[in-house]
Amino acid sequence: MKTTHKKIITLVTAMVLLTVGLVSLSGCTSQQQTNTIKISGAYSLYPMMVVWATAYQKNHTGLRIDVTTGGAGKGLSDAKGGKVDLGMVSFTLNATEAQGMNAVAVVTDAVLAEINSANPVLANITSTGLTRQQLNGIFIDHTITTWGELVGNPSITSPIKVYSRSDRCGAAETWVRYLNASFTQDNFPTAEWLTKVKGDDLMSKSISGDPLGIGYSNVNYIYSNATMQPKTGLIPVPLDINGNGALDATENFYGTRSNIVDAEISGALPSPPARLVYLVTLGNFTGLTKDFVHWILTDGQQLTIANGYAPLSSDLVAEQLQILGV
Amino acid sequence: MRFNKASTVVKRKSFFTALLILFLSLLSLLVLHNTLFFFVFIIIAVIIISLDFIAISRQLFDAIGTKAIMSITIFIVVLFFFLIIVLLNGSFFLLENQSIGDLLFSSTWKPFSNKFGLFAVIIDTLLVTAISLVIAIPVSLFTAIYITEYAPARVRSTIRPFIDVLAGVPSVVFGLCALLVFVPVVRDVIAPFFGANISSGFCVFTASLILSIMVFPIIISLCIESFSSVPLALKEASLSLGATKWETVKKVLFRASGPGVLSAIFLGFGRAFGETIAVAMVIGNQELIPSSLFGPGQTLASLIANNYVEINSIPLLESAIIFVALILFLVVLVFNLGAYLIMKKASQRWKY
């Protein structure tokens, strides 16, 4: 055969095979695309969502659930823009944000303040806890500027280095609402003594490296999943909820993560800083997404306690199922 | 045009090309389900085959070719203006709602209260860029002088590749290194040394530090090139008159390569001004002008990087971010024009 003929035959065969291959594959991919649920958003819900997705996918082969983080603000933004099917949002939507969106609560979580394990007044703080006024003075008014001032020991002059979040997130909203019910994330001042970092992980990392730092994080970023104890270098700040200047037995539940979950369920830890975490979607919940959320509100609730989250009460579940439309 | 004889065979090259285009058309129909592309590709294949049968005069081919090249160039220019139009279009929403005076001269950036004052951010950008250049310029100049004038040839050839690689490292790598290394060092060592105990390490100084490191290789490479291009005769003349090596460097080398050094500095400024991700990671995200270098700040580029994920939640915020992008674009434009004019003047003044 002449070389030209050989070349033509090889080329045509290759092209035919490639076309056939691509056409059949394209059939596959387009089918696969409709069997994917995309989820993004809050760092606080991410560990739980990964557990739920793994468990759900085990019983539903052929379904793929993609979960990414980026913060609650990103989750809301992505859901609004249609980029994801579900946005994980750890704050309550305001009127503008809620337009066109539907939200169901799926789990209870909490935000706590955290300090470094080498803090100069650690013993004082862990024994008496901090009141709401003191925390306001640290995070908002800057009336308490040194660690010594905080515990009434003027000889300690180390400054308090405050950290907050730069991304729009539920942790900031929840924490600031605990400090003052009418505040929003915007109330964290733009000031030199406050550093804003992006994301829960970076917040915990910064506090664990800064002995004079104080910040706030979701419980699952303060406590280690493996040991249920606070992560190395981090100590959660006990809250003196009744403001009596001492940490009562009912207020002392910071030993392990399970203690905190129990406190969330019993109400010993008030809401805020405990709060509901939501899944939001553009328009109504439909199809595979709706089934998944339904599963989360029913069977999925049993997986929450083991993972550091508190399940919803049965009244709340009934309410959410009604919003879901089942 | 005239037609070739019918016995002329279709040339091999065009045959294969036409076959490939036919294949693309099939793909676009069966895989992408795009009938428009299908027909477009079929037509292109037909044209390619028929070109074998039509003889085009050389002059006509030349005219077609010239027009094609010109239209590609025009496309690039149009792209530039298109970008400006896109940015202007996106900013209109904000500009209808707020006065330019408020936007450019107020320091309050609170999106939730509809306040988008950029003054502090603009000042911070200039501050960070200026400090990074203040650190980078002397170090780069002296390194370049050492490499061209004082280093033995072997040292020179060993160092240069390292500098070139540094220039090519992606900026996010620098940002990560700054986050992991510089932030704790500034927080625990450098800031207390200068008396700033309250620094968290996420500050203007850290951002300037990492920016200066990114700017080094640019200035060094360009300076080396302009220093090497100074004629040997000039340097020898200076040395033969009794000047020391350092005096030669100061009085002859710098003046002769003045325009080159200046353009290196301008390029460095351009890189430092627009650098986004590395600064966003370490600058502390506070839209204020810090009272010390060790306080947090925010630059125009890092403002966009730190806020673009939330643009769907607050409508005016999206427009504000686009406005910031427009400011960046215009500043770069004005700066490049200014740099060009200054370079022209400098070349005239420093002629030898």
Chai-1 contact restraints between the chains, C-beta under 6 A:
chainA,res_idxA,chainB,res_idxB,connection_type,confidence,min_distance_angstrom,max_distance_angstrom,comment,restraint_id
A,M15,B,F23,contact,1.0,0.0,6.0,A-B,restraint_1
A,T19,B,L26,contact,1.0,0.0,6.0,A-B,restraint_2
A,L22,B,V31,contact,1.0,0.0,6.0,A-B,restraint_3
A,V23,B,L30,contact,1.0,0.0,6.0,A-B,restraint_4
A,V23,B,V31,contact,1.0,0.0,6.0,A-B,restraint_5
A,S26,B,V31,contact,1.0,0.0,6.0,A-B,restraint_6
A,G73,B,E310,contact,1.0,0.0,6.0,A-B,restraint_7
A,G73,B,S313,contact,1.0,0.0,6.0,A-B,restraint_8
A,K74,B,V309,contact,1.0,0.0,6.0,A-B,restraint_9
A,L76,B,S313,contact,1.0,0.0,6.0,A-B,restraint_10
A,S77,B,V309,contact,1.0,0.0,6.0,A-B,restraint_11
A,S77,B,E310,contact,1.0,0.0,6.0,A-B,restraint_12
A,S77,B,N312,contact,1.0,0.0,6.0,A-B,restraint_13
A,S77,B,S313,contact,1.0,0.0,6.0,A-B,restraint_14
A,K80,B,N312,contact,1.0,0.0,6.0,A-B,restraint_15
A,G81,B,N312,contact,1.0,0.0,6.0,A-B,restraint_16
A,E97,B,S313,contact,1.0,0.0,6.0,A-B,restraint_17
A,P159,B,N197,contact,1.0,0.0,6.0,A-B,restraint_18
A,P159,B,I198,contact,1.0,0.0,6.0,A-B,restraint_19
A,K161,B,I198,contact,1.0,0.0,6.0,A-B,restraint_20
A,K161,B,S200,contact,1.0,0.0,6.0,A-B,restraint_21
A,S166,B,N285,contact,1.0,0.0,6.0,A-B,restraint_22
A,S166,B,N306,contact,1.0,0.0,6.0,A-B,restraint_23
A,R168,B,E310,contact,1.0,0.0,6.0,A-B,restraint_24
A,D186,B,K110,contact,1.0,0.0,6.0,A-B,restraint_25
A,D186,B,F112,contact,1.0,0.0,6.0,A-B,restraint_26
A,T190,B,Q286,contact,1.0,0.0,6.0,A-B,restraint_27
A,T190,B,E287,contact,1.0,0.0,6.0,A-B,restraint_28
A,T190,B,L288,contact,1.0,0.0,6.0,A-B,restraint_29
A,E192,B,P290,contact,1.0,0.0,6.0,A-B,restraint_30
A,E192,B,G295,contact,1.0,0.0,6.0,A-B,restraint_31
A,W193,B,I198,contact,1.0,0.0,6.0,A-B,restraint_32
A,T195,B,S200,contact,1.0,0.0,6.0,A-B,restraint_33
A,T195,B,F202,contact,1.0,0.0,6.0,A-B,restraint_34
A,T195,B,G284,contact,1.0,0.0,6.0,A-B,restraint_35
A,T195,B,P296,contact,1.0,0.0,6.0,A-B,restraint_36
A,K196,B,N285,contact,1.0,0.0,6.0,A-B,restraint_37
A,G209,B,P184,contact,1.0,0.0,6.0,A-B,restraint_38
